[in-house]
Amino acid sequence: MDGYIRVKAGDDFWNLMDMIFTDQFMKKHTNFDSFEYFRYSSAVMVNWGGEYMIYPEKVFNNFIVESTEFSNWDQMVMAAADERFGAA
């Protein structure tokens, strides 16, 4: 599928996403109060919670630009991880 990203996920992956995307992070850096609301709002373009996270890269990154202070999903994940675990 051209233009789609497919990331191996599973329970550990989804638990990590829930751990790094705290309500505090989401309120500070996005238009959402929680990661749950973010997932709900982007569910039409992202497979949340499956064995794989699958999303159309360009469409999802446009959603990120419009609803967060980040320019893409990768930047958002890295910022959340840095904030949660402390940047080196």
Beta strands, then each sheet from edge to edge (+ up, - down):
strand 1: 4-8
strand 2: 52-56
sheet 1: 1+ 2-
end
